Amino acid sequence: MRTRIIHGIAGSLILISLLLAIYSNIHWLWLTAFVGANLFQSSLTKWCLMADILKKFGVKESCEDAATNL
């Protein structure tokens, strides 16, 4: 459950920042770069800030998420 939420948030932020870059200001692409860098960092370190935030909000880790963290 938590992994699906994280993927949804990351994908939404990327799409929103791309639309804002096209229709508002090109500097919104920095948000896209930030999200991409965080995704890359979490793949290397197995630590994700958004997962910690969701845990603090009480979002439970599902069985599928626990199995992928082994």
Helices and strands as residue ranges (DSSP letters): H 2-23, G 26-28, H 29-45, H 49-56, H 63-68
